């Protein structure tokens, strides 16, 4: 990465371009309240949002409150969410989370990150997604798309999502954290894909070390 004013300008150009392309886009997960968002995000681990939406369309018609989920056995819930990956462990975590919500949080999704992280199945990414989308708090969740783009764009050399999150929060304006999360995700899905990224179509190529390092391989950029 460059240093000083040039690097700051590069980052600003990246954000400006992403905002122009994806302004107004938010999560693809379908939900109607913070509780449904929490469940959907837990279900989304190692599963596409499209597949989660297929499962929750029926699930949320049948089960709409923490009390509804808390009454089930893990085996019963597993059958209802078997269309997503890791259904066995997710069913157990969701039921335990819902039991905690009922007993400790008056059946409400807590708005503080530290409280969310106490819930089974809720990690850093899930907590950040919930507080930023449901409650409008500044947070920058790092999923596989955000992690990949941060690396390719030279915004982070982090070895894991926590390091990458810290790097991005240090570089990007706090007011842009939540929006940038979505911009990175949509760009990662539509353009900067894990395999065969569409670099020839990418409006960030001028600011992208990954593209510049591999541009000699025209038509067949290597993948990570």
KEKE-3310 file (N, C-alpha, C; in steps of 0.2 Angstrom, whole numbers, plus 5000, padded with zeros to 4 digits):
npx = (5004:5002:5008:5003:4996:4993:4988:4977:4969:4967:4960:4948:4944:4941:4930:4921:4918:4912:4901:4894:4891:4883:4875:4862:4860:4857:4857:4854:4846:4830:4819:4809:4810:4821:4823:4820:4830:4842:4841:4841:4854:4862:4859:4865:4878:4891:4882:4872:4863:4852:4848:4845:4835:4825:4823:4819:4807:4796:4799:4798:4785:4779:4786:4788:4793:4805:4800:4793:4803:4811:4803:4805:4814:4831:4832:4819:4819:4830:4825:4817:4826:4834:4838:4849:4867:4876:4866:4863:4871:4867:4854:4854:4861:4852:4841:4846:4850:4837:4831:4839:4836:4823:4824:4833:4833:4820:4814:4818:4829:4846:4853:4867:4883:4891:4882:4875:4886:4886:4877:4873:4881:4882:4894:4908:4905:4891:4886:4890:4883:4870:4869:4872:4863:4850:4850:4856:4869:4887:4896:4907:4905:4914:4914:4917:4917:4920:4932:4940:4940:4946:4959:4963:4962:4971:4969:4970:4981:4978:4977:4966:4948:4946:4957:4957:4945:4948:4958:4951:4942:4951:4955:4944:4931:4921:4907:4905:4906:4895:4889:4899:4902:4891:4893:4905:4902:4892:4900:4909:4901:4896:4906:4920:4923:4927:4933:4939:4938:4929:4938:4940:4929:4928:4926:4936:4948:4959:4963:4967:4979:4979:4974:4983:4995:4993:4989:4996:4992:4982:4965:4964:4966:4974:4968:4965)
npy = (4994:5011:5026:5040:5055:5050:5037:5039:5046:5036:5027:5034:5036:5023:5020:5030:5025:5013:5017:5024:5013:5004:5010:5011:4998:4984:4971:4955:4946:4941:4948:4954:4960:4963:4951:4941:4944:4941:4927:4924:4928:4920:4907:4909:4906:4899:4896:4901:4917:4917:4904:4903:4912:4904:4895:4902:4908:4900:4895:4907:4909:4900:4900:4913:4920:4921:4913:4903:4896:4892:4881:4870:4855:4852:4842:4843:4857:4856:4848:4857:4867:4861:4863:4872:4873:4865:4862:4854:4859:4872:4872:4868:4879:4890:4887:4887:4900:4907:4903:4910:4923:4924:4921:4930:4942:4947:4942:4950:4956:4959:4976:4979:4975:4967:4959:4952:4944:4935:4926:4909:4903:4916:4926:4937:4943:4940:4947:4961:4963:4962:4973:4984:4984:4981:4990:5002:5005:5010:4998:4986:4972:4958:4947:4932:4939:4952:4950:4945:4956:4966:4961:4960:4973:4979:4984:4978:4967:4957:4941:4935:4937:4946:4954:4959:4967:4976:4983:4989:4997:5006:5012:5017:5029:5031:5034:5027:5014:5003:5004:5002:4989:4982:4987:4981:4967:4966:4969:4959:4948:4951:4956:4955:4941:4925:4915:4917:4932:4947:4956:4964:4971:4979:4993:4997:4994:5003:5006:4995:4984:4970:4968:4975:4969:4957:4959:4956:4944:4943:4941:4929:4930:4925:4916:4918)
npz = (5000:4997:5005:5016:5009:4996:4998:5006:4997:4988:4995:4997:4984:4981:4990:4985:4973:4975:4983:4973:4964:4972:4981:4993:4994:5004:5016:5009:5015:5021:5032:5046:5058:5072:5078:5069:5060:5067:5069:5055:5051:5059:5053:5041:5040:5031:5021:5007:5006:4998:4999:5013:5014:5007:5017:5028:5024:5026:5039:5047:5046:5054:5066:5076:5087:5101:5111:5104:5097:5107:5113:5106:5102:5098:5088:5082:5077:5068:5058:5052:5047:5038:5025:5026:5028:5041:5049:5061:5072:5071:5074:5088:5093:5090:5098:5111:5111:5110:5121:5131:5127:5131:5145:5150:5143:5141:5130:5120:5107:5112:5111:5113:5109:5117:5124:5114:5109:5119:5116:5111:5096:5091:5084:5081:5068:5066:5077:5074:5061:5066:5075:5067:5056:5062:5073:5069:5073:5072:5064:5057:5049:5045:5032:5021:5009:5011:5018:5007:4998:5005:5006:4992:4988:4995:5007:5019:5028:5036:5044:5048:5051:5062:5063:5050:5051:5061:5054:5043:5050:5055:5044:5037:5036:5051:5049:5038:5040:5041:5029:5020:5022:5016:5003:5000:5000:4990:4979:4979:4977:4964:4956:4960:4962:4970:4963:4946:4945:4939:4932:4921:4920:4932:4941:4950:4947:4944:4956:4962:4969:4967:4954:4947:4949:4943:4930:4919:4916:4906:4904:4912:4926:4941:4955:4973)
capx = (5000:5005:5007:5002:4990:4991:4984:4971:4965:4966:4954:4942:4941:4937:4923:4916:4916:4908:4895:4890:4888:4879:4871:4856:4859:4858:4857:4849:4842:4823:4817:4804:4811:4828:4824:4821:4837:4847:4840:4843:4861:4865:4858:4868:4885:4892:4876:4870:4857:4846:4846:4843:4828:4820:4821:4815:4801:4792:4801:4795:4777:4777:4789:4789:4795:4809:4796:4791:4809:4813:4800:4807:4820:4836:4830:4813:4821:4835:4821:4814:4831:4839:4841:4855:4873:4877:4859:4863:4874:4863:4847:4855:4863:4847:4836:4849:4850:4831:4830:4842:4832:4817:4825:4838:4832:4813:4812:4821:4836:4849:4856:4874:4887:4894:4877:4874:4891:4885:4872:4876:4880:4883:4901:4909:4902:4884:4884:4891:4878:4864:4869:4872:4857:4844:4850:4860:4876:4892:4900:4909:4906:4919:4913:4921:4918:4924:4939:4943:4941:4951:4965:4964:4962:4977:4967:4972:4985:4975:4977:4959:4943:4946:4963:4954:4940:4952:4962:4946:4939:4956:4956:4937:4927:4916:4901:4904:4907:4890:4887:4904:4901:4886:4896:4910:4898:4889:4905:4912:4896:4894:4912:4926:4922:4933:4936:4938:4935:4928:4943:4940:4923:4928:4928:4941:4955:4964:4966:4968:4985:4978:4973:4989:5000:4991:4986:4999:4989:4976:4959:4964:4969:4974:4963:4968)
capy = (5000:5018:5030:5047:5058:5046:5031:5042:5048:5030:5024:5039:5034:5016:5021:5034:5021:5008:5020:5025:5007:5000:5015:5009:4991:4982:4963:4951:4942:4944:4948:4959:4963:4961:4944:4937:4946:4937:4920:4923:4928:4913:4902:4911:4904:4893:4895:4908:4921:4914:4897:4905:4915:4899:4891:4906:4910:4895:4895:4913:4909:4895:4902:4920:4923:4917:4907:4898:4892:4889:4876:4865:4851:4853:4838:4846:4862:4853:4846:4863:4871:4856:4866:4876:4870:4864:4862:4851:4864:4879:4871:4868:4886:4894:4885:4890:4908:4909:4902:4915:4929:4923:4921:4936:4949:4949:4940:4955:4955:4965:4980:4979:4970:4962:4955:4948:4939:4930:4921:4903:4904:4922:4928:4944:4945:4941:4953:4967:4963:4964:4980:4989:4984:4982:4996:5008:5006:5009:4992:4983:4965:4955:4940:4930:4943:4958:4948:4944:4962:4970:4959:4961:4980:4981:4988:4974:4961:4953:4934:4933:4942:4951:4958:4963:4971:4982:4987:4992:5002:5011:5016:5020:5034:5028:5034:5023:5007:4999:5004:4999:4981:4980:4988:4976:4961:4966:4969:4953:4943:4952:4957:4953:4934:4922:4912:4921:4939:4950:4962:4969:4975:4982:5000:4998:4991:5008:5007:4988:4981:4963:4969:4978:4963:4951:4962:4953:4937:4945:4936:4924:4932:4920:4917:4917)
capz = (5000:4997:5011:5016:5006:4990:5000:5008:4991:4984:4999:4996:4977:4981:4993:4981:4967:4978:4984:4967:4962:4977:4986:4995:4995:5011:5016:5005:5020:5022:5039:5047:5064:5074:5080:5063:5057:5071:5067:5048:5051:5062:5048:5035:5041:5026:5017:5004:5008:4994:5002:5020:5013:5006:5023:5033:5022:5029:5046:5051:5046:5059:5072:5075:5093:5104:5114:5099:5095:5114:5115:5101:5103:5093:5082:5078:5073:5063:5052:5049:5044:5035:5019:5027:5031:5048:5053:5067:5077:5071:5078:5095:5095:5090:5103:5117:5111:5111:5129:5134:5126:5135:5152:5152:5139:5140:5123:5115:5105:5115:5107:5115:5106:5122:5126:5108:5109:5124:5114:5107:5089:5089:5084:5079:5062:5067:5081:5070:5057:5069:5078:5062:5052:5066:5077:5066:5076:5067:5064:5050:5049:5040:5030:5016:5003:5014:5019:5001:4994:5009:5004:4985:4987:4999:5013:5025:5027:5041:5043:5050:5050:5067:5061:5045:5054:5064:5049:5040:5055:5056:5038:5034:5041:5055:5046:5032:5041:5040:5022:5016:5023:5011:4996:4998:4999:4983:4974:4980:4974:4957:4951:4963:4964:4973:4957:4940:4946:4932:4933:4915:4921:4938:4941:4955:4944:4944:4963:4965:4969:4965:4947:4944:4950:4939:4924:4913:4914:4903:4902:4916:4932:4946:4961:4979)
cpx = (5004:5004:5005:4996:4988:4987:4978:4966:4963:4960:4948:4939:4938:4930:4918:4914:4911:4901:4891:4887:4883:4875:4864:4855:4861:4858:4852:4845:4835:4821:4812:4805:4818:4828:4824:4828:4842:4847:4843:4851:4865:4864:4862:4875:4886:4886:4874:4864:4851:4844:4842:4835:4823:4818:4817:4808:4795:4793:4797:4788:4775:4780:4791:4792:4801:4806:4795:4797:4811:4809:4802:4813:4825:4834:4824:4815:4826:4831:4818:4819:4836:4841:4847:4861:4873:4871:4859:4865:4870:4857:4848:4857:4857:4842:4839:4849:4843:4829:4833:4839:4826:4819:4829:4836:4825:4811:4814:4828:4840:4853:4864:4877:4889:4888:4875:4880:4891:4880:4875:4875:4881:4891:4902:4905:4894:4882:4885:4885:4871:4864:4869:4866:4851:4844:4854:4866:4881:4896:4902:4910:4910:4917:4918:4922:4922:4931:4943:4945:4946:4958:4967:4965:4968:4975:4968:4976:4983:4975:4970:4954:4943:4952:4960:4949:4943:4956:4957:4943:4944:4956:4950:4934:4922:4909:4899:4905:4901:4888:4893:4904:4896:4890:4901:4907:4895:4894:4908:4907:4896:4901:4918:4925:4928:4937:4934:4935:4935:4932:4942:4933:4923:4930:4933:4948:4960:4967:4967:4975:4984:4978:4980:4995:4999:4988:4990:4996:4982:4971:4959:4968:4969:4970:4967:4969)
cpy = (5006:5021:5037:5049:5053:5040:5033:5043:5041:5027:5028:5037:5027:5017:5025:5029:5016:5011:5022:5019:5004:5004:5012:5002:4989:4974:4960:4946:4945:4943:4954:4962:4960:4954:4940:4938:4941:4930:4919:4923:4922:4908:4903:4908:4898:4892:4902:4911:4919:4908:4899:4908:4910:4896:4896:4908:4906:4895:4901:4913:4905:4897:4909:4924:4918:4911:4902:4893:4888:4882:4869:4861:4852:4848:4841:4852:4861:4851:4852:4868:4867:4858:4870:4871:4870:4865:4859:4856:4870:4878:4871:4875:4890:4893:4888:4897:4910:4908:4907:4922:4929:4925:4928:4942:4950:4948:4945:4954:4961:4969:4981:4973:4964:4957:4950:4942:4934:4924:4915:4904:4911:4924:4935:4947:4945:4946:4960:4968:4966:4971:4985:4989:4985:4988:5002:5010:5006:5002:4990:4976:4962:4948:4938:4935:4950:4956:4948:4951:4966:4968:4961:4969:4983:4985:4984:4968:4956:4946:4931:4939:4947:4956:4963:4968:4977:4986:4991:4998:5008:5015:5020:5024:5030:5028:5030:5015:5002:4999:5001:4991:4979:4981:4983:4969:4960:4966:4962:4947:4944:4953:4954:4946:4930:4918:4916:4928:4943:4957:4967:4973:4979:4989:5002:4997:4996:5008:5000:4985:4974:4963:4971:4973:4958:4953:4959:4947:4939:4940:4930:4925:4926:4921:4916:4910)
cpz = (5000:5004:5011:5012:5000:4993:5003:5002:4988:4988:4997:4989:4977:4984:4989:4975:4970:4980:4978:4964:4966:4982:4987:4996:5002:5011:5012:5009:5021:5029:5040:5054:5066:5076:5074:5059:5061:5069:5060:5047:5054:5057:5042:5035:5036:5022:5014:5007:5005:4997:5009:5019:5011:5012:5028:5031:5025:5036:5050:5051:5052:5066:5072:5081:5096:5108:5110:5098:5102:5116:5111:5104:5097:5086:5078:5074:5067:5057:5048:5045:5040:5028:5020:5029:5038:5052:5060:5073:5077:5075:5085:5097:5095:5096:5110:5117:5112:5118:5133:5133:5130:5142:5154:5149:5137:5133:5118:5113:5108:5110:5108:5112:5111:5124:5120:5108:5115:5122:5110:5100:5086:5089:5082:5073:5063:5071:5078:5065:5060:5072:5073:5058:5056:5070:5075:5070:5072:5069:5057:5051:5043:5038:5025:5011:5005:5015:5012:4998:4998:5007:4997:4984:4991:5005:5020:5023:5033:5040:5045:5050:5056:5065:5055:5047:5057:5059:5045:5044:5056:5050:5035:5039:5045:5052:5040:5033:5039:5032:5018:5017:5018:5004:4995:4997:4992:4978:4974:4976:4966:4953:4954:4966:4966:4967:4950:4941:4939:4932:4927:4916:4928:4938:4946:4953:4945:4951:4966:4964:4966:4957:4944:4944:4945:4932:4918:4911:4911:4901:4907:4923:4937:4951:4967:4981)
residu = (UNK:UNK:UNK:UNK:UNK:UNK:UNK:UNK:UNK:UNK:UNK:UNK:UNK:UNK:UNK:UNK:UNK:UNK:UNK:UNK:UNK:UNK:UNK:UNK:UNK:UNK:UNK:UNK:UNK:UNK:UNK:UNK:UNK:UNK:UNK:UNK:UNK:UNK:UNK:UNK:UNK:UNK:UNK:UNK:UNK:UNK:UNK:UNK:UNK:UNK:UNK:UNK:UNK:UNK:UNK:UNK:UNK:UNK:UNK:UNK:UNK:UNK:UNK:UNK:UNK:UNK:UNK:UNK:UNK:UNK:UNK:UNK:UNK:UNK:UNK:UNK:UNK:UNK:UNK:UNK:UNK:UNK:UNK:UNK:UNK:UNK:UNK:UNK:UNK:UNK:UNK:UNK:UNK:UNK:UNK:UNK:UNK:UNK:UNK:UNK:UNK:UNK:UNK:UNK:UNK:UNK:UNK:UNK:UNK:UNK:UNK:UNK:UNK:UNK:UNK:UNK:UNK:UNK:UNK:UNK:UNK:UNK:UNK:UNK:UNK:UNK:UNK:UNK:UNK:UNK:UNK:UNK:UNK:UNK:UNK:UNK:UNK:UNK:UNK:UNK:UNK:UNK:UNK:UNK:UNK:UNK:UNK:UNK:UNK:UNK:UNK:UNK:UNK:UNK:UNK:UNK:UNK:UNK:UNK:UNK:UNK:UNK:UNK:UNK:UNK:UNK:UNK:UNK:UNK:UNK:UNK:UNK:UNK:UNK:UNK:UNK:UNK:UNK:UNK:UNK:UNK:UNK:UNK:UNK:UNK:UNK:UNK:UNK:UNK:UNK:UNK:UNK:UNK:UNK:UNK:UNK:UNK:UNK:UNK:UNK:UNK:UNK:UNK:UNK:UNK:UNK:UNK:UNK:UNK:UNK:UNK:UNK:UNK:UNK:UNK:UNK:UNK:UNK:UNK:UNK:UNK:UNK:UNK:UNK)
# end
